[in-house]
Amino acid sequence: MLGAGSGFVVSVAKELNAHELFNGCEFVLQDISAERLKSAEETVAAILKSNKKIKVSLKTTTDRKKALGGCDYVITSCEPNRYANWVNDLRIPAKHGAHQVKGENGGPGGMIHAMRNICMFKEILADMEKLCPDAWLMNFTNPMSVLCTYFKNYSPIKALGFCHQVHGSFGVIAEQLGMEPGELEVISGGINHLNWLFDVRKRGTRESCMEEFLAKVRKSKYWKKRFENVPQQMFTLETLNTFNMYPIGYDDHIIEYLPFFWEESEWKEHHYESLADFYEKLANKKTHALEMQRLLGKEYTKPPFPVNNDHPYYAEKPCQVIVALETNTPTYFDAINIVNHGAISNLPSNAIVDVPGIAVGGQVRSIYIGELPVGPQEICRRQITLHEMITKATHEGDDSLAVQALCLDPYVRSLSQARNIWADYRKEYKSYLTTFK
């Protein structure tokens, strides 16, 4: 695991402990920070020791090449100077009149975030091609859709994108509506952090409960006002009522892609603000990944949902995919980032989409779910085009294509804005954008 200081390492360790296939395997933790690596090692060692029947050997290193040598699977959850960079990802476009609450996956912030991480992954992929060319890359790093597009276009390495957004948010949504996590089984599709709900059913029943679900959402207090330490969903409800389709991903993620989000002057009345100041506080305190802070019990107030973080429903899925691939046991996953291949019939066949998949016959294959209505289709199609442009611009070090991508971004209104934002990003992140001369 590259970036073992991330909290995702905990879920991976718990999964290793849950299946006999992993008895006798070696789990290598790598992080460039020795401090974070030590925290991860202590946490993972305690988890692995809790199961006496399954013996997983644990190693640590700050050297990526040592970690990758001979691997069968590589899990990535890594990026440099995360919070400090996120501050400028938001403040630079804001200086030129393009305002975002969050810029992790979409908008100008999402674009430059992707470009930095593509340059990082270019080196990781090169190492994998030499040291473990047959290994699977299982990625948690964002922006997921853009990075998976890069993997698809520019490397022979087999890659999958993992995100708990659909799975995790629908566990929380079930709890908010008075049900157990896992009681609602969903069929959805779109791009990562903006899936659209095609159908929802209660576990063990044959009839759709979509009408009942939407009625409960429209009545629930959690979609009507802000609650402390609970993801906001007011704009999710606005989008549902406008496009007649439920967008999955919580407000702070879906709004990165939506050009019709409230004007900055309206943010305050709806309890929204740019996250730049919040990220700056984390950067100044040299905060580790929030997930690791939670593990260590520092400055953390547990949210009301999930009621139980250790509920098996909320587990991440990479090790379940490994079991399915190694044993050739057909296994269904409700959301995974893979090539479309017709799963969403009116999006490009070669696009990276977030759709249900089945691991069988040595691959994870997309499952057909249908056609998006014209509004959601266009929102996703525009982003897919941007993802292709961003990966090409970064791979080739093409300034012109980077400006073009900003021109087409929904948050950017003018050519002068696009040029000024790119000029400032280029200057700020010169050391990261290694493909640009």
C-alpha positions in Angstrom: 0.0 0.0 0.0 1.4 3.3 -1.1 0.4 6.1 1.2 -0.1 3.9 4.2 -0.6 6.9 6.4 -4.1 7.2 5.0 -7.0 5.9 7.0 -7.9 3.6 4.1 -5.2 1.3 5.4 -7.4 0.3 8.3 -10.2 -1.0 6.1 -7.7 -2.9 4.0 -6.1 -4.5 7.1 -9.5 -5.6 8.4 -10.3 -7.1 5.0 -7.0 -9.0 5.0 -8.0 -10.4 8.4 -11.4 -11.6 7.1 -10.5 -14.2 4.5 -8.3 -17.3 4.6 -6.9 -16.5 1.2 -4.6 -14.0 2.8 -3.1 -16.4 5.3 0.7 -16.3 4.6 0.7 -13.2 2.5 2.9 -10.2 2.9 1.5 -6.7 3.4 4.0 -3.9 2.8 3.2 -0.4 4.0 4.9 2.5 2.3 4.7 6.2 3.1 7.2 9.0 2.5 6.5 10.2 6.1 8.2 8.0 8.7 5.9 9.4 11.3 2.8 8.5 9.4 4.3 5.1 8.6 4.9 4.4 12.3 1.3 5.3 13.2 0.0 3.0 10.4 2.3 0.2 11.4 1.1 0.3 15.0 -2.6 0.4 14.0 -2.3 -2.3 11.3 -0.2 -4.6 13.5 -2.9 -4.5 16.2 -5.6 -5.4 13.7 -3.7 -8.3 12.2 -2.9 -9.7 15.6 -6.5 -9.9 16.5 -7.1 -12.9 14.2 -5.0 -15.9 15.4 -6.0 -18.1 12.4 -4.9 -15.8 9.6 -1.2 -14.9 9.6 -0.2 -11.8 7.5 3.4 -10.7 7.7 3.8 -6.9 7.9 6.7 -4.8 6.5 7.2 -1.1 6.3 9.4 1.1 4.1 9.7 4.7 3.0 11.2 3.5 -0.3 8.6 3.0 -3.0 10.7 0.8 -5.2 11.4 -1.6 -2.3 7.6 -1.7 -1.6 6.7 -2.5 -5.2 9.2 -5.3 -6.0 7.3 -8.5 -6.7 3.8 -7.3 -5.7 0.7 -8.9 -6.9 -1.6 -6.0 -5.9 -0.7 -2.3 -5.3 -3.2 -0.2 -3.4 -2.7 3.6 -3.7 -4.0 6.3 -1.4 -1.3 9.0 -1.7 -0.6 12.6 -2.7 1.9 15.2 -1.7 1.1 18.2 0.7 -2.6 17.5 0.4 -4.2 20.3 2.5 -1.6 23.0 1.8 -2.1 22.5 -1.9 -5.9 22.4 -1.7 -5.8 25.9 -0.2 -4.3 27.4 -3.3 -6.4 25.1 -5.6 -9.4 27.2 -4.4 -7.8 30.6 -3.7 -6.1 31.0 -7.1 -9.3 30.7 -9.2 -11.3 32.7 -6.6 -8.8 35.6 -7.1 -10.0 35.6 -10.8 -13.7 35.3 -10.0 -14.2 31.5 -10.2 -15.4 30.4 -6.7 -15.7 26.9 -5.5 -16.7 25.5 -2.1 -14.5 22.4 -2.8 -12.1 21.6 -5.6 -11.1 18.0 -5.1 -12.6 16.4 -8.2 -14.2 19.1 -10.4 -13.8 22.7 -11.4 -10.5 24.5 -11.7 -9.4 23.1 -8.3 -10.2 19.5 -9.4 -8.3 20.0 -12.7 -5.0 21.2 -11.1 -5.4 18.5 -8.3 -5.6 15.9 -11.1 -2.6 17.3 -12.9 -0.3 17.1 -9.9 -1.4 13.6 -9.1 -1.1 12.5 -12.7 2.6 13.6 -12.6 3.0 11.6 -9.4 1.4 8.5 -10.8 3.5 8.7 -14.0 6.5 7.8 -11.8 4.5 5.1 -9.8 3.3 3.5 -13.1 6.8 3.5 -14.5 8.1 1.7 -11.4 5.3 -0.8 -11.6 6.0 -1.5 -15.2 9.6 -2.5 -14.2 9.1 -4.1 -10.8 5.6 -5.7 -10.9 4.2 -5.4 -14.4 1.5 -8.0 -13.9 0.2 -6.5 -10.7 -3.2 -4.8 -10.4 -3.3 -1.1 -9.4 -6.2 -0.5 -7.0 -6.5 3.2 -6.5 -8.2 5.4 -3.8 -6.5 8.6 -4.7 -8.6 11.4 -6.2 -9.7 12.8 -8.6 -10.7 9.2 -9.2 -12.3 9.6 -12.7 -9.4 11.6 -14.1 -6.7 9.4 -12.7 -8.4 6.2 -14.0 -8.7 7.9 -17.4 -4.9 8.5 -17.2 -4.3 4.9 -16.3 -6.5 3.7 -19.2 -4.9 5.9 -21.8 -1.2 5.9 -20.8 -0.2 2.7 -19.1 -0.5 -1.1 -19.7 -1.0 -1.7 -16.0 -4.3 -3.2 -15.0 -6.2 -0.6 -12.8 -9.4 -0.2 -10.9 -10.8 2.8 -9.0 -12.3 2.3 -5.5 -14.5 4.8 -3.7 -17.0 4.4 -0.9 -19.2 7.3 -2.0 -22.1 5.2 -3.4 -21.8 2.4 -0.9 -21.0 4.6 2.1 -23.5 7.4 1.5 -26.3 4.9 1.0 -25.5 3.3 4.3 -25.7 6.7 5.9 -28.9 7.6 4.0 -30.5 4.3 5.1 -29.7 5.2 8.7 -31.0 8.7 8.3 -34.3 7.3 7.0 -34.6 4.8 9.9 -33.2 1.7 8.3 -30.1 -0.4 8.7 -27.0 0.1 6.5 -27.3 -2.3 3.6 -31.1 -2.4 3.8 -31.2 -0.3 0.6 -29.7 -1.9 -2.5 -29.1 0.6 -5.3 -28.5 0.6 -9.0 -26.6 3.8 -10.0 -24.3 5.2 -12.6 -22.4 8.3 -13.5 -18.9 9.7 -12.8 -17.1 9.3 -9.5 -18.7 11.5 -6.8 -21.7 12.1 -9.0 -23.7 8.9 -9.6 -27.3 9.1 -10.5 -29.9 6.7 -8.9 -31.6 4.4 -11.4 -33.4 2.2 -8.9 -33.5 1.3 -5.2 -34.9 -1.7 -3.5 -35.1 -3.0 0.0 -32.9 -6.0 0.6 -34.7 -9.3 -0.1 -37.6 -7.8 -2.0 -38.4 -7.9 -5.7 -40.2 -4.6 -6.1 -38.7 -1.1 -6.6 -39.1 1.3 -3.7 -38.0 4.3 -5.6 -41.2 6.3 -5.1 -41.2 5.5 -1.4 -37.5 6.4 -1.1 -37.9 9.8 -2.8 -40.9 10.6 -0.8 -39.0 9.9 2.4 -36.0 12.0 1.2 -38.3 15.0 0.4 -39.8 14.8 3.9 -36.6 14.1 5.9 -35.1 16.9 8.0 -31.6 15.9 6.8 -32.3 17.2 3.3 -33.9 20.4 4.5 -31.3 22.0 6.9 -27.8 21.8 8.1 -26.8 19.6 11.0 -23.4 19.7 12.8 -21.0 17.0 11.6 -23.5 15.6 9.1 -22.9 15.9 5.3 -25.1 18.6 3.8 -27.7 17.4 1.3 -29.9 20.5 0.7 -28.5 21.1 -2.8 -28.9 17.3 -3.5 -32.6 17.8 -2.9 -32.6 20.9 -5.1 -31.0 18.9 -7.9 -33.5 16.0 -7.5 -36.4 18.4 -7.7 -34.9 20.1 -10.8 -33.7 17.1 -12.8 -36.1 14.4 -11.4 -33.2 12.1 -10.7 -31.4 11.6 -7.3 -27.7 12.5 -7.4 -25.5 10.4 -5.1 -22.5 12.0 -3.4 -23.5 14.6 -0.8 -23.5 18.3 -1.7 -19.8 19.0 -1.3 -18.9 16.5 -4.0 -21.7 16.9 -6.5 -21.5 20.7 -6.6 -17.9 20.4 -8.0 -19.5 19.4 -11.3 -22.6 21.5 -11.4 -22.5 25.0 -13.0 -25.9 25.9 -11.5 -24.8 25.7 -7.9 -25.9 28.8 -5.8 -24.1 32.1 -6.4 -21.3 32.9 -3.9 -23.5 35.7 -2.5 -26.1 33.0 -1.6 -23.7 30.6 0.1 -24.0 32.1 3.6 -27.7 31.8 3.8 -27.5 28.1 2.9 -24.6 27.5 5.3 -21.9 27.0 2.7 -18.4 28.5 2.5 -15.1 27.9 0.7 -13.2 25.1 2.4 -9.9 27.0 1.8 -9.7 28.3 5.4 -10.5 24.9 6.8 -7.7 23.3 4.7 -5.3 26.0 5.8 -5.9 25.2 9.5 -5.2 21.6 8.8 -2.0 22.4 6.8 -0.7 24.8 9.5 -1.2 22.1 12.2 0.5 19.6 9.9 -2.6 17.4 10.4 -2.3 13.8 9.1 -5.1 12.4 7.1 -8.4 13.0 8.9 -9.1 9.3 8.9 -5.9 8.6 10.9 -6.8 11.5 13.3 -10.0 9.7 14.0 -8.1 6.4 14.7 -5.8 8.1 17.2 -8.7 10.0 18.9 -7.3 13.5 18.4 -9.5 16.5 18.0 -12.3 14.3 16.7 -16.0 14.4 17.4 -17.7 11.3 16.1 -20.6 12.1 13.7 -24.0 10.7 14.4 -23.8 8.6 11.1 -22.6 5.9 10.7 -23.9 4.8 14.1 -21.2 2.1 14.0 -18.1 2.7 11.8 -17.2 -1.0 12.2 -20.4 -2.2 10.7 -19.4 -4.8 8.0 -21.5 -3.0 5.4 -19.1 0.0 5.4 -15.9 -2.0 4.5 -13.9 -0.9 1.5 -13.7 -3.4 -1.3 -10.2 -4.0 -2.8 -9.5 -7.2 -0.9 -12.9 -8.6 -1.9 -11.9 -7.9 -5.5 -8.6 -9.7 -4.9 -10.4 -12.7 -3.5 -12.7 -12.8 -6.5 -9.9 -12.5 -9.0 -7.6 -15.1 -7.2 -10.4 -17.7 -6.7 -12.4 -16.9 -9.8 -15.5 -16.5 -7.7 -18.0 -14.3 -9.5 -18.6 -11.3 -7.1 -20.9 -8.3 -7.5 -19.9 -4.7 -6.6 -22.4 -1.9 -6.5 -20.0 0.7 -7.6 -16.5 0.6 -9.1 -14.6 2.9 -11.5 -14.0 1.1 -14.8 -14.4 1.5 -18.5 -18.0 2.0 -19.5 -18.3 -0.6 -22.3 -22.0 0.2 -22.7 -23.0 0.1 -19.0 -24.5 3.6 -19.5 -25.7 3.4 -23.0 -25.6 7.1 -23.9 -22.1 7.9 -22.6 -18.9 7.1 -24.5 -18.1 3.4 -24.5 -14.4 4.1 -23.6 -15.2 6.5 -20.8 -14.3 5.9 -17.2 -17.6 5.6 -15.3 -18.7 4.7 -11.7 -21.1 1.8 -12.2 -21.9 -1.7 -10.8 -19.4 -4.4 -11.8 -18.8 -8.1 -11.5 -15.4 -9.7 -10.9 -15.2 -12.8 -13.0 -12.8 -14.4 -15.4 -9.8 -12.4 -14.4 -11.4 -9.0 -14.9 -13.9 -6.7 -13.4 -16.6 -6.1 -15.9 -19.2 -3.3 -16.1 -22.9 -4.2 -15.8 -25.5 -2.6 -18.1 -27.8 -0.2 -16.2 -29.4 1.9 -18.9 -29.6 5.4 -20.3 -29.3 8.7 -18.4 -31.9 11.4 -19.0 -30.6 14.3 -21.1 -29.7 16.6 -18.2 -27.6 14.2 -16.1 -26.2 12.7 -19.4 -24.8 16.1 -20.4 -23.4 16.9 -17.0 -21.5 13.6 -17.1 -20.5 13.9 -20.8 -19.0 17.3 -20.3 -16.9 16.0 -17.4 -15.8 12.9 -19.4 -14.6 15.2 -22.1 -12.7 17.4 -19.6 -11.1 14.3 -18.0 -9.7 13.2 -21.4 -8.4 16.8 -22.1 -6.8 17.1 -18.7 -5.0 13.8 -18.9 -3.8 14.6 -22.4 -2.7 18.1 -21.5 -0.7 16.7 -18.5 0.8 13.8 -20.3 2.0 16.0 -23.2 2.8 19.1 -21.1 0.5 21.1 -23.3 -0.3 24.6 -22.0 -2.8 25.3 -24.8 -4.9 22.2 -24.0 -4.8 23.1 -20.3 -6.3 26.5 -21.1 -8.9 24.9 -23.4 -10.0 22.6 -20.6 -10.4 25.5 -18.2 -12.5 27.3 -20.9 -14.8 24.4 -21.0 -15.1 24.0 -17.3 -18.5 25.0 -15.9 -17.0 27.3 -13.2 -15.0 29.4 -15.7 -16.8 32.2 -17.6 -14.2 33.8 -19.8 -11.1 33.2 -21.8 -9.2 35.8 -19.7 -10.2 33.9 -16.5 -9.0 30.6 -17.9 -5.6 32.1 -19.0 -5.0 33.9 -15.7 -6.0 30.9 -13.6 -3.7 28.6 -15.6 -0.8 31.1 -15.4 -1.1 31.3 -11.6 -1.5 27.5 -11.3 1.6 27.0 -13.5 3.7 29.3 -11.4 2.4 28.0 -8.0 2.9 24.3 -8.9 5.9 24.4 -11.1 7.8 21.7 -9.1 4.8 19.3 -9.3 4.0 19.7 -13.0 7.0 17.8 -14.1 5.7 17.1 -17.7 5.5 20.9 -18.5 8.8 22.5 -19.7 
